[in-house]
Amino acid sequence: MAASSGGSSGGRFNVFGRSRRAPTGQPGEWYYCLKHHKVEEGPECPAKNRLGPYESREEAARAIEIARDRDESWRRDPRWNDRGRDDES
């Protein structure tokens, strides 16, 4: 069965049927792109590939360090630590 090329999708869908979305963000918002390993201002890459927004280029450049510190903080927070709860039964 041949694929139909009828209908108008306006170029919004690729061959896999996923919608193509423009990156979101504003000039003056800083992000760290996980795909390209670089700081970006505004909407350069899709949100799924970015950390941020950050208030400055310098803060975005530290995105991995900031995420690591937050993760460690959450790991030590007793409100988020489930270790030992199953052992108390």
C-alpha positions in Angstrom: 0.0 0.0 0.0 1.5 3.3 -1.0 1.6 6.3 1.3 -0.8 9.0 0.4 0.6 12.4 -0.2 -2.8 14.0 -0.2 -3.9 16.6 2.4 -2.0 19.5 3.7 0.0 19.3 6.8 1.6 22.7 6.2 5.0 21.1 6.8 4.3 20.5 10.5 4.8 16.8 10.4 7.8 14.8 9.5 7.8 11.2 8.0 7.3 9.7 11.5 4.1 11.8 12.2 5.7 13.8 14.9 5.0 17.5 15.0 7.9 19.9 14.5 7.8 22.6 17.0 9.8 25.8 17.0 12.2 26.1 20.0 10.7 28.2 22.8 12.5 30.9 24.7 13.2 34.6 24.7 16.3 36.7 23.9 17.9 37.4 27.3 17.1 33.9 28.6 20.1 31.7 28.8 20.2 27.9 28.4 22.7 25.1 28.4 22.3 22.8 25.4 22.9 19.1 26.3 23.1 18.1 22.7 25.7 20.7 21.6 27.4 21.2 25.0 27.2 25.0 24.8 25.4 28.0 26.2 22.7 29.4 24.1 20.6 32.6 24.3 16.9 32.4 23.6 15.3 29.8 21.3 18.1 27.9 19.5 17.5 24.2 20.3 14.4 22.3 21.4 13.5 22.5 25.1 14.1 18.7 25.4 17.8 19.3 24.8 18.3 22.3 27.2 18.7 23.1 30.9 17.4 26.5 31.9 16.4 29.3 31.6 19.2 30.9 33.6 19.6 34.6 34.3 23.0 35.0 32.8 25.4 33.4 30.4 27.8 32.6 33.3 25.0 30.8 35.3 24.0 28.8 32.2 27.7 27.8 31.7 27.5 26.2 35.2 24.3 24.3 34.4 25.7 20.8 34.8 27.4 21.8 38.1 24.1 23.4 39.3 22.1 20.3 38.3 24.6 18.0 40.1 24.5 20.1 43.2 20.7 20.2 43.3 20.6 16.4 42.7 22.9 15.8 45.6 20.9 18.1 47.8 17.7 16.3 46.9 19.4 12.9 47.5 20.2 14.0 51.1 16.8 15.6 51.8 14.8 13.2 54.1 11.6 14.3 52.4 12.8 12.7 49.2 14.8 9.8 50.6 12.8 6.6 50.5 15.7 4.4 51.7 14.7 2.3 54.7 10.9 2.8 54.4 10.3 -0.7 53.0 12.6 -2.1 55.8 10.3 -0.8 58.5 7.4 -3.1 57.8 
